[in-house]
Amino acid sequence: MTLRNTASAYGSIAKLLHWTIVVLIIAQFWLGYSADDLPNGMAALKLLATHKSIGMTVLMLALVRVAWRLANPVPPPPVTTPRWQQLAARTSHLLLYLLLFLQPVTGWIMSSARNFPVSYFGWFQWPDLVRPSDELHERFEDIHHLLAEALLVVAVVHAAAALYHHFWVKDDVLRRMLPFARPGKAS
C-alpha cells in the first residue's frame, strides 16, 4: 500500500482522510439529531460541544484533504465511464468539498452569533467570527440545517454511485478507495 495516489488507486493518506471524514460526518448527524431531541440543559450542551469540536475537526481535515488532493492527482475514471458520469462525479466531489467547508463554518458563525463559544474539546476556544446577533443566529441556524440536508443527499448519491460502479458496472471505482483493497476485478 502506497502513501500517494497512483493511476489505479488512492493512496493510504487519501483513504485515511476520506474514511475518517465519513465516520466523523456520520457522528455529526447522530450528535446533531440527538442534541435536538434533548431538552435544554447540560446533556444537550455537552453533545453540542462535542458536535462543534468534531465539526472543527472536519473543517481542518477537509483543508488537509484538499491540499493532499492538489498535490496528488486522483486516479482517472475507467475508460468505459461515460462523459456525463465523469462530469457528475466531478460535480459531486466539488459539492462534497464545498459542503465540508460550509457546514462547519456556518455552525461556527451560528455559535458566534448566539454568543456560545466554540471550544475544541476543551483545549482551546476558537475566536468568534461575528458579533452576537439573534437575527444572524436564526439565519445561520436555518442555513446550517439546510446544508446538512444537502450534505446528506450528496453523500448518499456519492455512495450509491460507488456501489453502482462496484456491483453493476463491476469496475474498480469503489475498490480503489476501500481501505486494504487492491485494484482488481470487482465482486
N, C-alpha and C positions, 0 to 999 in steps of 0.2 A: 504494500500500500504506500503510495507516494503522498507527500505533503501538498504538492502542487497539482493543479488540474492537468490532465492530458487530453489528447484528441479523442479518447474514448470514455473518459470518466472524470468525475470531480475528484479532487484530491482530498485527503483526510481533513485538512483545515476547513475547506468549504463545506464538507459533510458535517463536521462538528458544529460549525456556526449555524448551518441550516437546521439541523435537528435540535440543537439547543434552543434556538428561537421558536421552533414549532412547539416544544414542550412548554416553554415559558408563555407562549400565547394561549395555549390550552389552559394553563394555570391561571392566566389573567381572566379568561372568560369565567372560570369557576369562581375565582375570588370576587370578581365584579358582581356576578349574579348572587353569590352568597351574601355579600355585604348589603345588596339591595333588599334581600329578604329579612335582614335583621332590623330590629328597632334601633333608633339612635341610642348610642351608648358605647361603652368601652369595647365590647366584642366587635362591633361594626368598625370602630376606629382602628382597631388592630388589623383587621382584614384589609381595610383601605390603606393603611400604612404599608403593609406588605405588597398590596397591589401597586402602589406608587413606586416602591423600590424596584419591583420586578419590571414595571414599565420603563423606568430609567435604565435598567439593565438591558432591556430590549433595544432601547434607543442607542445605547453605546455599542451593543453587538451589531446592530444594523449599520452603524458607521464603519465598524471594522469589516463587516461583510461586504459593503460596497467598495471599500478600499482594496480588500482582497480580490474582489471580482475584477476591479480595474487592472490590478497587477497580474491577474491570472485569467487569461481568456477562457471562456467556458467551452466545453466540448460542442462541436457543431451538431445541429439536429441530424438525424438519419437522412440519408439522401432521398429516401422514399417519402419524407414528410412533405405534404402539400404546402404550397406557399402561404395559403390562408392560415394554416395551423402554425407555421413559423411566426407569422405576424401576431396571431392570437397568443402564442407563448411569450413573445417579447412584450406584448402589451400587458399580459397578466403579471409577468415579472416586474415590469415597471410599476404597475399598480400596487403590487405587494410591497415593494421597497418604499414607495411613496406613503402607503398606509402605515408601514413600520416606523416611519419618521413622524407622520402627522398624529397618529394615535397617542403616543406618549407626550408629544408637545402640547396637544390640546388638553390632555389631562393635567399637565403641569400648569398651563395657563388657567384652567378651571380652578385648580387648588390655590394658585396665587390670588386669583380674583376673589376667592372665598376667604382669603387670609388664613388658609391652612397650609403650613409649611410642608414642603416635600423633602422628607428625610430619606437618606439612603441607608436603610437597615439600621438606623440609629447611629451610624458612624459620623455622618455629617449632613448638613442641610444644604439643599440646592437653593440658589438665590431665586427670589420671586421674579417672575417675568413681567408682571403687570401689577398695578396698584389694586387694592381691594375695590370691588365693584359688583354689586348684586346683579346688575343687568349683564355685565360681561360674564359673570359666573354662569348665569342661566343660559346665555347664548352658547358658551363653550361646553356646557354640560350636554346640550342638545347635539352639538357638532360631534362631541366625543362619542355619544351613543350611536349617532348615525354612522360615523366612521367604523365603529366596532361591528355594526351590521354589515357594512361594505367589506370589511376585512374578512368576516366570516364567509360571505358569499364568494369572494375572490379566492380565498383559501380552499373552499370546498370545490370550486371549479378547477383550481390548480391540481388538487389531489385526484379528482375524478379524471382529469386529462392524463395524469401519470398512470393511473390504473387502466384507463382505456388503452394506452400505449403498451402496457405490460401484458394485459390479458387478451385484448382484441387484435392489436397490430402485431404483438409479440416482438417488439424491438427492445433496445436497452435503455430507453429514456428513463424509466424508473430505476432500474438496476444500477445505473451509473451514479445515482445519488444515495443509494442504500448503504448504510454502514456495513463494512465487511463483505459486501457483494463485489464480485468481479464481473466485468462485462462478459457477456456470452449469450447464448440463446435464452430468451425469457421463458418463464414457465407457462 
